[in-house]
């Protein structure tokens, strides 16, 4: 997949992660989508590096989506833990 495909996958993975983990995010919609893009790259890298599961070159590969969504969820949780309480409600 090209970098543009990973960015699109990350945007969609960020949206899915937001649906799976509802609540207020310190960065709003833009922050969540950027975390989704970073999560897609991170999840794909971790999957290929440590789980011995190379990422397929197809956009519709299930494990690629799971890795991207999982990476987005992890980064979203870490982001909320680090920056979630710094904003007044």
TORVEXDREN-422285 format. One record per residue (C-alpha): residue in one letter; x, y, z. Coordinates in nm, 3 decimals. Last residue first. Layout:
BEGIN
+---+---------+---------+---------+
! r !       u !       v !       w !
+---+---------+---------+---------+
! A !       X !       Y !       Z !
...
+---+---------+---------+---------+
//
This chain:
BEGIN
+---+---------+---------+---------+
! r !       u !       v !       w !
+---+---------+---------+---------+
! X !  -1.450 !   2.104 !   3.163 !
! X !  -1.101 !   2.237 !   3.210 !
! X !  -0.833 !   2.079 !   2.993 !
! X !  -0.525 !   1.925 !   3.149 !
! X !  -0.711 !   1.614 !   3.256 !
! X !  -0.711 !   1.435 !   2.922 !
! X !  -0.354 !   1.509 !   2.819 !
! X !  -0.145 !   1.209 !   2.922 !
! X !  -0.415 !   0.951 !   2.992 !
! X !  -0.627 !   1.064 !   2.697 !
! X !  -0.329 !   1.044 !   2.463 !
! X !  -0.236 !   0.698 !   2.592 !
! X !  -0.591 !   0.577 !   2.534 !
! X !  -0.600 !   0.727 !   2.184 !
! X !  -0.259 !   0.577 !   2.104 !
! X !  -0.375 !   0.230 !   2.207 !
! X !  -0.704 !   0.261 !   2.020 !
! X !  -0.532 !   0.384 !   1.704 !
! X !  -0.282 !   0.098 !   1.715 !
! X !  -0.564 !  -0.151 !   1.753 !
! X !  -0.756 !   0.009 !   1.466 !
! X !  -0.451 !  -0.008 !   1.238 !
! X !  -0.357 !  -0.363 !   1.341 !
! X !  -0.717 !  -0.484 !   1.298 !
! X !  -0.737 !  -0.315 !   0.958 !
! X !  -0.416 !  -0.481 !   0.841 !
! X !  -0.540 !  -0.813 !   0.978 !
! X !  -0.854 !  -0.783 !   0.763 !
! X !  -0.688 !  -0.706 !   0.428 !
! X !  -0.905 !  -0.464 !   0.230 !
! X !  -0.630 !  -0.218 !   0.137 !
! X !  -0.409 !  -0.487 !  -0.013 !
! X !  -0.030 !  -0.484 !   0.008 !
! X !  -0.039 !  -0.712 !   0.307 !
! X !   0.125 !  -0.620 !   0.635 !
! X !   0.375 !  -0.876 !   0.751 !
! X !   0.267 !  -1.075 !   1.055 !
! X !   0.574 !  -1.175 !   1.255 !
! X !   0.405 !  -1.040 !   1.566 !
! X !   0.697 !  -0.818 !   1.664 !
! X !   0.802 !  -0.623 !   1.354 !
! X !   0.515 !  -0.659 !   1.109 !
! X !   0.243 !  -0.612 !   1.367 !
! X !   0.433 !  -0.338 !   1.544 !
! X !   0.485 !  -0.147 !   1.217 !
! X !   0.122 !  -0.183 !   1.112 !
! X !  -0.003 !  -0.075 !   1.453 !
! X !   0.230 !   0.225 !   1.457 !
! X !   0.139 !   0.341 !   1.105 !
! X !  -0.232 !   0.296 !   1.169 !
! X !  -0.201 !   0.454 !   1.512 !
! X !  -0.029 !   0.762 !   1.369 !
! X !  -0.315 !   0.804 !   1.120 !
! X !  -0.574 !   0.745 !   1.392 !
! X !  -0.397 !   0.987 !   1.627 !
! X !  -0.421 !   1.247 !   1.353 !
! X !  -0.793 !   1.168 !   1.323 !
! X !  -0.843 !   1.208 !   1.698 !
! X !  -0.655 !   1.537 !   1.710 !
! X !  -0.862 !   1.677 !   1.424 !
! X !  -1.190 !   1.568 !   1.582 !
! X !  -1.121 !   1.708 !   1.928 !
! X !  -0.773 !   1.732 !   2.073 !
! X !  -0.852 !   1.679 !   2.443 !
! X !  -1.089 !   1.395 !   2.364 !
! X !  -1.432 !   1.375 !   2.516 !
! X !  -1.593 !   1.035 !   2.525 !
! X !  -1.645 !   0.731 !   2.309 !
! X !  -1.393 !   0.448 !   2.277 !
! X !  -1.527 !   0.212 !   2.010 !
! X !  -1.667 !   0.499 !   1.802 !
! X !  -1.344 !   0.695 !   1.842 !
! X !  -1.143 !   0.388 !   1.742 !
! X !  -1.362 !   0.355 !   1.431 !
! X !  -1.298 !   0.719 !   1.339 !
! X !  -0.926 !   0.679 !   1.399 !
! X !  -0.922 !   0.362 !   1.187 !
! X !  -1.095 !   0.550 !   0.904 !
! X !  -0.841 !   0.831 !   0.915 !
! X !  -0.559 !   0.580 !   0.950 !
! X !  -0.676 !   0.379 !   0.648 !
! X !  -0.686 !   0.700 !   0.445 !
! X !  -0.334 !   0.786 !   0.565 !
! X !  -0.213 !   0.432 !   0.498 !
! X !  -0.356 !   0.447 !   0.145 !
! X !  -0.179 !   0.779 !   0.089 !
! X !   0.148 !   0.622 !   0.202 !
! X !   0.112 !   0.353 !  -0.062 !
! X !   0.000 !   0.000 !   0.000 !
+---+---------+---------+---------+
//
